[in-house]
Amino acid sequence: MTEAIHESRNIFADIGLPDAADHQLKADIVIEIKRVLEARGLTQTAAAALAGLAQPDLSNILRGRMKGYSVERLLRVLTALDQDVEIVVRPRIRADQPAQVTVTSAG
């Protein structure tokens, strides 16, 4: 028999991690960092130099090892890579769900 699994848009919540929303937000920011590196053809070494990080630290971030990196610090990596970061606050879209933070790529 196949068991139905409830899936959300947050894998961290699906597997029951505490602070799942924070984990998802960081993961979404890292996806944007990866997108920028690929679009600009930057190596990890070059990108790390721009962001003021050591290459192994950037490598860890890109592999999802973000312990010790706040959302703010990850956003600073994006701005160091010449990306504008815009924060828009609006009433929640769906009354039946909690308010959320999302990352949307404009590029």
Secondary structure, 3 states (H helix, E strand, C coil): CCCCCCCCCCHHHHCCCCCHHHHHHHHHHHHHHHHHHHHHCCCHHHHHHHHCCCHHHHHHHHCCCCCCCCHHHHHHHHHHCCCCCCCCCCCCCCCCCCCCCCCCCCC
